[in-house]
């Protein structure tokens, strides 16, 4: 099973943004040495809790710091950028790092309405369909003319280079079908919704058409995971994330507590029920227990790769997670 990382660059309680950026770099370097397949950076705006606001810049930095692992975005939020600019940026990254760049995109804003308006300089968002926007970007990236007169006289440079692999993030059947028709990978964010449907993946494969970016269908699924040598230790490191998600569901977004602070928090009976339900989204246990769940899911749902979202409070826990999972799955 190929394994990767989707990082949001969490700024956990007691850590600075500069430390969070350093933690991202350390995670990439270790993942590279362990044989991980990919590492992607997310895109979040108008938040004090995540440092990953410019994933394309982080991707350039991480690619320069690593040797083998594929580096990319999970994903660029398309509504904020022109297809022409996205094509230029990722062709440049691909030219600098042949065979190691992934172009992952999403249709969501990656932030609240205030951030979305600021990114558009106060202008209303163009009514362009996001699937059409991705199609236009892919055509520019592969040195073809899009179906729009806007781009008749432009070339997305550099040309004639090995293109990045491309992925569409999504959780619906429509996204899966569109990803298949465009010949790109389909990346499912299990760590966000937790509701996978075999029929969605089957629809993607049914509609898949080989492209410049991918010869065969490829599905990866990102899970939130916390693993440790023992179940008790895994629960200790996982509780801050349990509390964060509980607060998120209540509309109370804040920093992730330290495990010691979290240990002092008492759950109500309703909170305990919610945490138990959320464990379908957040997998907690020993590496063997989590690996068994991942293998069972892979066999049933038929995806090719998994990626790990690791928002534990401490960097030591994050690094321990990827080390233990690598031993079990690679």
Secondary structure, DSSP 8 states (H G I E B T S, - for coil): -EEEEEE--B--TT--HHHHHHHHHHHHHHHHHHT-SEEEE----S-SSB--S-HHHHHHHHHHH-SSSEEEES-EEGGGS-HHHHHHHHHHHHHHSTT-EEEEEESS-SS-HHHHHHHTTT-------HHHHHHHHHHHHTT---SSGGGTT---SS-SS---EEEEEESSHHHHHHHHHHT-EEEE-HHHH----HHHHHHHHHH----SS-SS--EEEEEEEEE-SSHHHHHHHHHHHHHHHHHHHTT-------HHHHHT----HHHHHHHHHHTTTEEEE-HHHHHHHHHHHHHHH--SEEEEE---SSHHHHHHHHHHHHHHH-
